Amino acid sequence: MSTQTIKDILVRPENRPAFVLLMKSTVAMIVFPVAVYYFCFLFLFNKGGIIDLSDDLNNRVNYSGFAAVAAVQVVIAFHVILAFRQDAYEIEQENRARGNTGAQQGDKKSD
C-alpha cells in the first residue's frame, strides 16, 4: 500500500486546475472582504460619502463589517459556480477526447 502526500496529489496534472482555483479563491477570500471593509469605512460611510455615519463610529464599523461579510459570501458563491463550471468543462473535454458529443449521446438515449 502506497501512501500519498498532499504534495504528490497536488502535482498531478488532473488536480492542478482545482488547486489553482482554490488558491485564487483563498486569496480573494482574504483580500476582497478587507478591501470592501476599508472602502466602506473610509469612503462610503464617512463624511462626504453616500451615507454619512461619521458621527457614529459604532454604526460605521458595524455596517462596514456587514459589507465585508457580504463580500465573503460573494467570493464563496463565485468559487462554487466556478468549481461547477470547471467540472462541466472537464467532462466536456473528456467527451470530445472520446469522440462523443452531447447530441450523439442524446441520440443514443432516444433509440
Protein Blocks (a to p, Z undefined) as FASTA:
>chain_A
ZZddfklmmmpmklmmmmmmmmmmmmmmmmmmmmmmmmmmmmmmmghiabdcklmmmlmm
mmmmmmmmmmmmmmmmmmmmmmmmmmmmmmmmmmmmnopafklmmmmmmZZ
